[in-house]
Amino acid sequence: MEHVTIDATDRRIIHALQLDGRGSFSRIAAVLGLGERTVARRYQRLRSRLALRVVGISDARHLGHLDWFVRMRATPEVVESVGAALAGRHDTSWIASLAPGTELTCIVQAGLAGTDGPGTVLDQLGRRKDIASLTAQCLLAPVAGVGGWAGRLDALTPEEQTELAPKSAAFNEPDARFAPTPQDRRLLRLLAEDARTSIAALAHLTDTPESTVRRRVGEFIEGGLLLFEVEIDRRLYGRTVEAICWLDVEPAQLAAVGKQLATHGEVAFAATTTGPTNLLAILELTDATALHDYLTNRLSALPGVRHAETALTAHRTKRAGPLLARPRAS
C-alpha cells in the first residue's frame, strides 16, 4: 500500500461509509456538510491507493451456515502455504499468522460439523498430516465490532449517525434461512469484492435486469443478510499492534462483559464462542505498552473474567473481503 494519511474529514467520511456502505456521495456530503466532489475525491484517493475498501459480508446465519474461528499450529512454511491457499477461498476471512509464525488463525463459514460433507475446508484441514494441532470454535453471537468497531466510529455526531444509518435487521435472528439463486450468489460475491459497485455494473455482470438487482440488494440489506465492512489499514488510525484474546468468562457474567467490550475502542471485534474459552476478542492498539495497559486495567476490571490468553498477529493475509488483483472502480 502506498503511504497515505487521513485527517478528520477523511475519518468522518469513513464513519459514514461504515454506517451505509452503499450511501451515495451526494447523501453523505449533504449530511456531513461537505461538497459532493470533496467526498468523492477523498474516497477515490484512499480507494485507489489500496488504503480503503467497502465490502459486503453475507451473514452466515441467513444462509444456514455458521462462522468458525480456526486456530492451527504448524511449521512456518506450512503456515505460510496454508494461509495463502485459504486466502483464495470465498468462505474464509480474517486470516492471520501469529507471532512468531508457527500459528495461523482464520474465520471459516461452514455448516455444522459433518453436515457439509468431506469436501469442506474444516474437513480438509483436519486431514492434513503437516498440521500439528487444529481447533475450531463456533462463533455463537457477535457482541462487538459488527458494523464497525468503536475505535473508528467516533467521528460523527449522534444526529449524523441517525440520519445516515439505514434500517435493517442485521442484529436480529433470521426468520428463515435464505435460499440464494445462482444469480443471488454471484451478486453477493460481487458485493463482497466491492460493495459500492453500481447497480448498472452489477446487472451487467450477473446478466440480470437493473430493477431486479436493485430490489434484491435492498432486500439483502433490509433483511440483515448483507452487512457492510470498511476495510482500512489500522495504522492509519495509529494502531500498530493487533492482538487476539481468548477469554474464559463466568457464564453469568458473559452478557455483561460483552456489553462492556462493545464500548471499548480497543476492541475491533468480539463474539461468544464454543470451546474451552467462551469469548473471543480482536484488539487494535497503538503499541505493546497500550496492550499491557488494556489487559491490566480495563480488561482485568471486567467482572467474571477468569482467564485471558493473548497472541500478537504477525501478518494478516486477508481481511473481510476477497483478495483482488487490483481495486475495482466505484
Secondary structure, 3 states (H helix, E strand, C coil): CCCCCCCHHHHHHHHHHHHCCCCCHHHHHHHHCCCHHHHHHHHHHHHHCCCEEEEEEECHHHHCCEEEEEEEECCHHHHHHHHHHHHCCCCEEEEEEECCCCEEEEEEEECCCCCCCCCCHHHHHHCCCCCCEEEEEEEEEEEECCCCCHHHCCCCCHHHHHHHCCCCCCCCCCCCCCCCCHHHHHHHHHHHHCCCCCHHHHHHHHCCCHHHHHHHHHHHHHCCCEEEEEEECHHHHCCCEEEEEEEEECHHHHHHHHHHHCCCCCEEEEEEECCCCCEEEEEEECCHHHHHHHHHHHHCCCCCEEEEEEEEEEEEEECCCCCCCCCCCC
